[in-house]
Amino acid sequence: MLPNSERFDCDLVVVGASFAGAACALAAVRAGLRVVVLERKRDPGDKLRTTGIVVKEAAERTWLSRAPESCTHRVERVRLYSPNLRSMALSAPGYYFLTTDTPRLMRWLAQELQRHGVDLRLGASFTQAEREEDGWRVEGVGRARFLVGADGAKSRVAERTGLGRTQEFLYGIEYEFPGAALPESGALHCFVSKRYAPGYIGWVAQNPTGVQAGLALRHDAERARVPDIDGFLARVRGAVGLPEALQPAHTRAGLIPCGGPVFPLARNGAMLTGDAAGIVSPVTAGGIHSAWAHGETLGQAIALHARGIGPAPESIAEDAAPRFRRKRALRWAFDRFQFDWPFDLLLNSTPLRWAAEQVYFHKRGIGEDEIESAAARSRASEHY
């Protein structure tokens, strides 16, 4: 039994059962903590806002390596298209992505939480929490030592606890075409277009159950623009081999943080992770690997501190958040200087190929963000 455990109804409340929240909960429960996860959806696979694309690091080094093979489809290259639809293939030796049957993956992850002893409460929304001397009183749960918000870009936990809130966003929309197949199914097809995707890209990819196609653009709250995904697909269908007669069966859409980690990210026993913390790549909007790594580090740090052998998890939460310095610089440039003609002119040139490989594959070296995160994880787990 942990010190003073009788004073609390649970050790940790995690709000949100997506990747970062699940990683935090699993790390904490495996260390012996009593963990409650609140998930507002009754079906964890319903109304998703993630593309579900998993990079190699997450596929091999996280809990997601245990996912059923039927949930994933392996993609070993990127095909990058300029606005005039010329393309070049990009790859890195031994590197791959996994596209997923995301609804099924999220349902499996919820089962994993329950199987390992997490008190997962589906259909339970987080409404309010009040700070007490040595913990938080969470409405509907009771007294908890720690509170973690993994509840998305518009985090209610951040709002209720006075933590930082994400301010910069992309807005993305994605269609699902069940049963469809691409001629080049082993590629992630990415499209640069200022017309259809200012500030970001469009994409088409094979997944285990069909084809997913999406579009994202820089979000301006004062001049909200809805992505023209139908116009985009009319433009690119021929390039990727998606039949015109196909109609989408499912649509998902939502805001994607792109400004880097929020501040403050943690204080007084309350912490943020995943989209709520802004831990999403500002350039590629990839968040699953970095969110999982941060959530897991946070769960370990909370467990160590609760057992009296680790530093305050608030400091670990801040240290473990990747800063994305280089990608934020690229984001700034892309927001201000995106033009179609350089991509049309320079496609297949050595400089553009090098830059694209840095964005998608990082040359498989360890960058500054990975070094920072690895050092923080090491500090959190030195007693684990």
Secondary structure, DSSP 4 states (H G I P E B T S, - for coil): --TTGGG-SEEEEEE--SHHHHHHHHHHHHTT--EEEEES-SSTTSS------EEHHHHHHSGGGGS-GGGEEEE-EEEEE-TTS-EEEE--TT--EEEE-HHHHHHHHHHHHHHTT-EEEET-----EEEETTEEEETTTEEEEEEEE---TT-HHHHHHT------EEEEEEEEEET---TTTTEEEEE--TTT-TTS-EEEEEETTEEEEEEEEE--GGG-----HHHHHHHHHHHHT--TT---SEEEEEEEE-S---SS-EETTEEE-GGGGT-S-TTT---HHHHHHHHHHHHHHHHHHHTTSS--HHHHHHHHS---HHHHHHHHHHHHH--HHHHHHHTT-HHHHHHHHHHHHGGG---HHHHHHHHHHHHHHTT-
